[in-house]
Amino acid sequence: MVQQQLVTRGINDARVLAAMAKVPREEFVTPESRAASYEDGPLPIGYGQTISQPYIVAFMTEQLRPKPSDRVLEVGTGSGYQAAILAELVSEVYSIEIVEPLAKNAEATLQRLGYKNVHLKIGDGYQGWPEVGPFDAIIVTCAPDKVPQALVDQLKDGGRMVIPVGERFAQQLYLLEKKDGQLKQSATLPVRFVPMTSEADKQK
């Protein structure tokens, strides 16, 4: 996976590649998908959600430029796979998931694999996690139609946010860099993520 799907497509951060090689992806998929764990594509994890293809996970992680001292917010825990990759690279990962069974499954998997620096919360990602912010970096693994202001507010000055934005299953992945309170935005890749859900959406 690392050589054929990542290195050949330009992922070259040695720490990111090492994390992708180390984290057992098969532990984060459903039993029926285990044989396909390392294939070049997303996989269903239940509740209408997916685990992103390995290349997208690696690309988004590399764009964050994670440092060992960083505290990172992840919106959309899903299976917990992205959180595990980040946990190999940064000091603390704070991850929010709105689908309670997914959050509980991810937490159990991460604990079983010994990740003690991942903190999970069941809640609305649009609000971020203000009690433990601000964050050095923010990664969003579901797509809102615009960047939530609460997440911008919780990003430290000098911080980076990677987020897909757009309509259902047709979005652009953006890198946002905060400098002197201003956001510099650059589009990086066309992507297809599940839509970001808020508490209000759940009650419709």
Phi, psi and omega per residue, in radians:
M1 nan -0.865 -3.066
V2 -1.082 -0.831 -3.093
Q3 -1.243 -0.831 -2.994
Q4 -1.392 -0.628 -3.042
Q5 -1.736 -0.464 -3.011
L6 -1.843 -1.015 -3.074
V7 -1.071 -0.739 -3.105
T8 -1.158 -0.357 3.134
R9 -1.781 0.208 2.968
G10 1.739 0.094 3.026
I11 -1.325 2.063 -3.038
N12 -2.290 0.062 3.086
D13 -1.248 2.035 -3.030
A14 -1.061 -0.660 -3.126
R15 -1.187 -0.711 3.114
V16 -1.122 -0.780 3.130
L17 -1.086 -0.688 3.126
A18 -1.132 -0.710 3.117
A19 -1.142 -0.723 3.129
M20 -1.132 -0.576 3.120
A21 -1.299 -0.509 -3.020
K22 -1.490 -0.730 -3.009
V23 -1.283 2.187 -3.097
P24 -1.339 1.681 -3.055
R25 -1.023 -0.551 -3.113
E26 -1.098 -0.359 3.135
E27 -1.313 -0.237 -3.029
F28 -1.893 0.118 3.122
V29 -2.006 2.915 3.122
T30 -1.216 2.716 -3.114
P31 -0.929 -0.673 -3.107
E32 -1.254 -0.255 3.141
S33 -1.768 0.003 -3.019
R34 -1.019 -0.669 -3.124
A35 -1.101 -0.420 -3.100
A36 -1.752 0.185 -3.005
S37 -0.885 -0.705 -3.004
Y38 -1.825 0.240 3.090
E39 -1.295 2.811 -3.029
D40 -1.491 1.198 3.120
G41 -3.062 2.890 3.074
P42 -1.292 2.798 3.118
L43 -2.331 2.542 3.097
P44 -1.236 2.467 3.100
I45 -2.136 0.216 -3.140
G46 1.646 2.832 3.090
Y47 1.037 0.508 3.108
G48 1.293 0.232 -3.079
Q49 -1.952 2.884 -3.120
T50 -2.355 2.815 2.912
I51 -1.727 2.249 -3.070
S52 -1.157 2.716 3.090
Q53 -1.101 2.629 -3.071
P54 -0.927 -0.715 -3.101
Y55 -1.066 -0.723 -3.119
I56 -1.164 -0.720 3.093
V57 -1.038 -0.825 -3.119
A58 -1.158 -0.741 -3.121
F59 -1.085 -0.842 -3.128
M60 -1.110 -0.693 3.140
T61 -1.135 -0.760 3.141
E62 -1.109 -0.662 3.134
Q63 -1.092 -0.525 3.135
L64 -1.205 -0.411 -3.029
R65 0.914 1.003 -3.038
P66 -1.152 2.357 3.083
K67 -1.889 2.665 -3.101
P68 -0.993 -0.468 -3.101
S69 -1.560 -0.053 -3.012
D70 -1.225 2.573 2.907
R71 -1.925 2.123 -2.988
V72 -2.067 2.395 3.007
L73 -1.735 2.272 3.020
E74 -1.995 2.274 3.054
V75 -1.881 2.019 -3.099
G76 1.776 1.259 -3.096
T77 -1.057 -0.740 -3.096
G78 1.029 -2.137 -3.117
S79 -1.373 -0.325 -3.049
G80 1.699 -0.039 -3.063
Y81 -1.139 -0.840 3.127
Q82 -1.079 -0.675 3.108
A83 -1.071 -0.685 3.131
A84 -1.153 -0.729 3.092
I85 -1.038 -0.827 3.131
L86 -1.097 -0.666 -3.109
A87 -1.072 -0.458 3.085
E88 -1.294 -0.304 -2.922
L89 -2.005 -0.351 -3.028
V90 -2.262 3.041 -3.105
S91 -1.277 -0.911 -3.091
E92 -2.442 2.446 3.068
V93 -2.077 2.212 3.075
Y94 -1.957 2.028 -2.990
S95 -2.143 2.358 -3.097
I96 -2.013 2.344 3.079
E97 -2.375 2.298 -3.098
I98 -1.511 -0.384 -3.140
V99 -1.574 1.861 -2.977
E100 -0.983 -0.821 -3.131
P101 -1.073 -0.632 3.100
L102 -1.132 -0.767 3.136
A103 -1.038 -0.765 -3.110
K104 -1.180 -0.694 3.091
N105 -1.110 -0.778 -3.126
A106 -1.100 -0.755 -3.135
E107 -1.068 -0.738 3.135
A108 -1.119 -0.743 3.132
T109 -1.109 -0.824 -3.115
L110 -1.109 -0.681 3.108
Q111 -1.168 -0.724 -3.129
R112 -1.076 -0.607 -3.124
L113 -1.527 -0.003 3.009
G114 1.528 0.341 3.125
Y115 -1.483 1.802 -3.082
K116 -1.649 -0.130 -3.088
N117 -1.830 0.339 3.031
V118 -1.925 2.203 -3.130
H119 -2.001 2.149 -3.052
L120 -1.874 2.531 3.086
K121 -2.410 2.366 3.023
I122 -1.559 2.070 -3.088
G123 3.112 -3.000 -3.053
D124 -1.591 1.944 -3.097
G125 -1.103 -0.410 3.116
Y126 -1.056 -0.460 -3.121
Q127 -1.547 -0.214 -3.056
G128 1.164 -2.655 -3.123
W129 -2.409 1.229 -2.980
P130 -1.048 -0.513 -3.084
E131 -1.104 -0.456 -3.095
V132 -2.014 0.011 3.088
G133 -1.375 -3.124 -0.045
P134 -1.336 2.945 -3.032
F135 -2.048 2.618 3.080
D136 -1.247 -0.523 -3.133
A137 -2.671 2.660 3.103
I138 -2.329 2.335 3.083
I139 -2.173 2.315 -3.100
V140 -2.088 2.187 -3.025
T141 -1.965 0.449 3.020
C142 -2.586 2.780 -2.909
A143 -1.903 1.985 2.939
P144 -1.423 2.926 3.087
D145 -1.442 -0.288 2.969
K146 -2.640 2.842 -3.073
V147 -1.207 2.118 3.133
P148 -1.107 2.284 -3.103
Q149 -1.069 -0.622 -3.131
A150 -1.030 -0.617 3.136
L151 -1.248 -0.703 3.079
V152 -1.029 -0.773 -3.115
D153 -1.111 -0.528 -3.074
Q154 -1.602 0.057 3.083
L155 -1.601 2.225 3.132
K156 -1.113 2.704 3.012
D157 -1.123 2.325 -3.036
G158 1.564 -0.065 -3.107
G159 -1.465 2.946 -3.104
R160 -2.238 2.465 3.072
M161 -2.214 2.311 3.039
V162 -1.957 2.156 -3.006
I163 -2.642 2.324 3.015
P164 -1.484 2.382 -3.121
V165 -2.311 2.358 3.059
G166 2.611 -2.932 -3.123
E167 -1.334 2.981 -3.082
R168 -0.936 2.152 3.062
F169 1.019 0.341 3.037
A170 -2.580 1.605 -3.048
Q171 -2.326 3.005 3.028
Q172 -2.008 2.354 3.072
L173 -1.521 2.193 -3.099
Y174 -1.977 2.561 2.920
L175 -1.883 2.124 3.106
L176 -1.940 2.273 3.100
E177 -2.093 2.260 -3.084
K178 -1.720 2.150 -3.137
K179 -2.441 2.134 -3.125
D180 0.928 0.703 3.097
G181 1.382 -0.087 -3.134
Q182 -1.815 2.616 3.126
L183 -1.785 2.262 2.982
K184 -1.801 2.209 -3.018
Q185 -2.039 2.315 3.027
S186 -2.385 2.359 3.102
A187 -1.411 2.431 -3.071
T188 -2.052 -0.774 -3.035
L189 -2.649 2.526 2.894
P190 -1.323 2.357 -3.055
V191 -2.425 2.959 3.064
R192 -2.324 1.788 3.104
F193 -2.010 2.761 3.017
V194 -1.180 2.626 -3.126
P195 -1.134 2.623 3.073
M196 -1.366 2.359 -3.095
T197 -1.931 2.413 3.067
S198 -1.867 2.964 3.067
E199 -1.022 -0.664 3.137
A200 -1.104 -0.679 3.107
D201 -1.091 -0.691 -3.107
K202 -1.105 -0.520 -3.053
Q203 -1.552 -0.058 -3.134
K204 -1.266 nan nan
